Amino acid sequence: MPTIHRFHGFRVVVYPNDHRPAHVHVMGKGCEAVFRLNPPDGPPNVRENFGFSERNLTMIAAELDRHRVELYAQWSAIHGY
């Protein structure tokens, strides 16, 4: 599971054998959430949350939105699309 971005102690990862639609897993501080990237225009949104507060989810979504083009490019490269 390659880490494709890091911020504020969180890791954004993509599982190589994962499924569509394009999404990332965000891990940190004992929590994990899955965000759909919603390319090409976003914004990313939460699909699943395991422990993050609403405040953290909002902050994470904003960070993913700022980097959504690069994140989607990396997701596509990992999955061969």
Secondary structure, 3 states (H helix, E strand, C coil): CCEEEEECCEEEECCCCCCCCCEEEEEECCEEEEEECCCCCCCCEEEEEECCCHHHHHHHHHHHHHCHHHHHHHHHHHHCC
